[in-house]
Every structure is written in structure tokens, then in C-alpha cells.
Amino acid sequence: MGMSLRLRQLALALTIVFSLDGAHSVCRRMTLKSNKHGYNRLTVNEAAHVTSITPEKVFSNSACVPGVGYGHFGTEIWVNKGCRAEFKVCFTHGANAEVTCSSKGHGHKACHAPANVSSVVVKKQYSKAPCIHGVSYRIVGPSLEVLNGCRATFVIGHTPHTN
């Protein structure tokens, strides 16, 4: 237990830590603002997957409440309801790519996706049919598969191959 606690403390003290699969996490300070209490999001370009976001310095009078005023999903961080802050954003280092893929009717379509996918997020939906992860889109092997009329541009976070 003592060794495990020391390792956790060391991992928290470092800005770069290595995970078991060889990918490493990086933490950066990033500023994001919800103007006029609106929703604002930002793709973290170096990220395969954002793992945490913590407000370090709050600039707004509005409370920055996790899950309400700020959060993360896939390779993106977001703010809402007037939250304006400098955040410590930690993520699995990698890259992300945009892929546009469209399903017609109730059929499915497979579109090429990068290897070693860590996250998939809908960036812009074009269809009236919903695009729901695991229901109308998913990663299958080396492909992004869309179903049931989902048409969207996706941001796919991925890590480099490790040998």
C-alpha cells in the first residue's frame, strides 16, 4: 500500500505520466469561456482522449460546476452557463482526425477510421435521425460504422501504434 500511494503521488506531481499501454498522459493549461451563458467547446488537438478537466483559475461570477458548467467528452472540453476559467486539462497524448460518414435509410455504411481509436465524438450532425454512440455509430475494426440514417462529421481520437 505504501508503494502504491507513493506511485500515485508521483503520477500526480508529473505533467507527463505513462500508462500501461505505452501511451502517455499530458496535462496542459487551457482557457475556455462560456460567453453570454452559452455552450462553447474546444477540440484538444494533441489528444486521443481527454481524461480530466479541473478549473485552476475561475474568471466568472458564475459557478463552474462539473457536468453543468464544464466537462469533457472524447477529445473535447466544454463550458456552459457562464463558466469562464483556466483549466488543467489532462489527456492521453495522440492525435485526432475528422471523418464524415453517412448512412442512407436504415442501412449501414463503413468509413475508414484511424487505428488505435480511443474516442469518437459527433462534431456536426447532418441528419434528422439521431447519431447515438453504440446505437447509430460505432467503431468496428478499422472502420467507423454508421447506421439507421445517421450522417455526421466525427472527431476520432487515436493513439500511435506501439510495438
C-alpha positions as CSV (number, residue, x, y, z in Angstrom):
1,M,0.0,0.0,0.0
2,G,2.8,2.5,0.8
3,M,4.5,1.9,-2.6
4,S,1.1,2.3,-4.4
5,L,0.4,5.6,-2.6
6,R,3.9,6.9,-3.4
7,L,3.4,6.0,-7.1
8,R,0.1,7.8,-7.2
9,Q,1.6,10.9,-5.6
10,L,4.4,10.8,-8.1
11,A,2.0,10.4,-11.0
12,L,0.0,13.4,-9.8
13,A,3.1,15.5,-9.4
14,L,4.3,14.9,-13.0
15,T,2.7,16.5,-16.0
16,I,3.6,13.5,-18.2
17,V,2.8,10.0,-16.9
18,F,2.9,6.8,-18.8
19,S,0.0,4.3,-18.9
20,L,0.3,0.6,-19.2
21,D,-0.3,0.5,-22.9
22,G,2.6,2.8,-23.6
23,A,0.5,5.9,-24.3
24,H,1.2,8.8,-22.1
25,S,-1.0,11.4,-20.5
26,V,-0.2,15.1,-20.7
27,C,-1.7,18.0,-18.8
28,R,-1.9,21.5,-20.2
29,R,-3.5,24.7,-19.0
30,M,-6.2,25.9,-21.3
31,T,-8.6,28.8,-21.1
32,L,-12.2,28.4,-22.2
33,K,-15.1,30.8,-21.8
34,S,-18.9,30.5,-21.9
35,N,-20.0,33.8,-23.3
36,K,-23.5,35.1,-22.6
37,H,-24.1,31.8,-20.6
38,G,-23.9,29.8,-23.9
39,Y,-22.3,26.5,-24.7
40,N,-18.7,26.5,-26.0
41,R,-16.5,23.6,-26.8
42,L,-12.9,23.1,-28.0
43,T,-11.2,20.1,-29.5
44,V,-7.9,19.3,-27.8
45,N,-5.7,18.8,-30.9
46,E,-3.0,16.7,-29.3
47,A,-5.5,14.4,-27.6
48,A,-6.5,10.9,-28.3
49,H,-8.9,11.1,-25.3
50,V,-9.3,13.8,-22.6
51,T,-9.1,12.1,-19.2
52,S,-9.8,15.0,-16.8
53,I,-10.5,18.8,-16.6
54,T,-10.1,20.8,-13.5
55,P,-10.6,24.6,-13.1
56,E,-7.4,26.2,-11.8
57,K,-8.4,29.9,-12.0
58,V,-12.1,30.9,-12.4
59,F,-12.7,34.3,-14.2
60,S,-16.5,34.3,-14.0
61,N,-19.0,35.1,-11.2
62,S,-21.0,32.0,-12.4
63,A,-20.1,28.8,-10.6
64,C,-18.1,26.4,-12.7
65,V,-19.8,23.2,-11.6
66,P,-18.5,19.9,-13.1
67,G,-21.0,18.3,-15.5
68,V,-23.1,21.6,-15.6
69,G,-20.7,24.4,-16.2
70,Y,-17.8,22.4,-17.7
71,G,-16.8,18.9,-18.7
72,H,-15.1,16.8,-21.3
73,F,-16.1,14.1,-23.8
74,G,-13.8,12.3,-26.1
75,T,-11.2,14.8,-27.4
76,E,-13.3,17.8,-26.5
77,I,-13.6,20.1,-23.4
78,W,-16.7,22.3,-23.0
79,V,-18.1,25.1,-20.8
80,N,-21.7,26.3,-20.3
81,K,-23.9,28.6,-18.2
82,G,-21.3,31.4,-17.9
83,C,-18.3,29.4,-16.7
84,R,-15.1,31.1,-17.7
85,A,-11.8,29.6,-16.4
86,E,-8.3,28.5,-16.9
87,F,-8.4,24.7,-16.7
88,K,-5.9,22.0,-16.2
89,V,-6.7,19.6,-19.0
90,C,-5.2,16.1,-18.9
91,F,-5.4,13.8,-21.9
92,T,-3.9,10.7,-23.5
93,H,-1.5,12.0,-26.0
94,G,-2.2,11.1,-29.6
95,A,-4.0,12.7,-32.4
96,N,-7.5,13.2,-33.8
97,A,-9.0,13.1,-37.2
98,E,-12.2,14.2,-38.7
99,V,-14.2,11.7,-40.6
100,T,-17.5,12.4,-42.4
101,C,-19.7,9.3,-42.8
102,S,-23.4,8.9,-43.9
103,S,-25.9,6.1,-43.7
104,K,-28.9,6.1,-46.0
105,G,-32.2,4.9,-44.8
106,H,-31.9,2.0,-42.3
107,G,-28.7,0.7,-43.9
108,H,-25.2,0.9,-42.7
109,K,-22.0,2.4,-44.1
110,A,-18.4,1.7,-43.1
111,C,-15.9,4.6,-43.4
112,H,-12.2,4.3,-42.9
113,A,-11.0,5.3,-39.4
114,P,-7.5,5.6,-37.9
115,A,-6.0,2.6,-36.0
116,N,-6.0,2.5,-32.1
117,V,-9.2,4.5,-31.6
118,S,-9.5,6.0,-28.1
119,S,-12.7,8.1,-28.6
120,V,-15.3,9.1,-31.1
121,V,-17.4,12.3,-30.8
122,V,-20.0,13.8,-33.2
123,K,-18.7,17.2,-34.3
124,K,-21.6,18.1,-36.6
125,Q,-24.7,16.1,-37.3
126,Y,-26.3,16.5,-40.8
127,S,-29.2,14.0,-40.4
128,K,-32.6,14.3,-38.7
129,A,-32.0,10.8,-37.5
130,P,-30.1,10.7,-34.2
131,C,-26.4,9.8,-34.1
132,I,-26.0,7.9,-30.8
133,H,-22.8,6.1,-29.9
134,G,-23.2,2.3,-29.8
135,V,-26.7,2.6,-31.5
136,S,-26.3,4.5,-34.7
137,Y,-22.5,4.7,-34.9
138,R,-19.6,2.6,-33.6
139,I,-16.0,1.6,-34.3
140,V,-15.8,-1.9,-35.9
141,G,-12.2,-2.9,-36.6
142,P,-10.5,-0.3,-38.8
143,S,-13.9,1.3,-39.7
144,L,-16.4,3.8,-38.3
145,E,-19.7,2.3,-39.0
146,V,-22.9,4.4,-39.2
147,L,-26.4,3.0,-39.1
148,N,-30.1,4.0,-39.2
149,G,-29.8,7.2,-41.2
150,C,-27.0,8.8,-39.1
151,R,-25.0,11.4,-41.1
152,A,-22.3,13.4,-39.4
153,T,-18.7,14.5,-39.1
154,F,-17.0,12.8,-36.3
155,V,-13.8,13.6,-34.4
156,I,-11.9,10.3,-33.8
157,G,-9.1,10.4,-31.2
158,H,-6.4,7.8,-31.7
159,T,-3.0,6.8,-30.3
160,P,0.0,5.9,-32.3
161,H,0.9,2.2,-32.9
162,T,3.1,0.8,-30.1
163,N,5.4,-2.2,-30.6
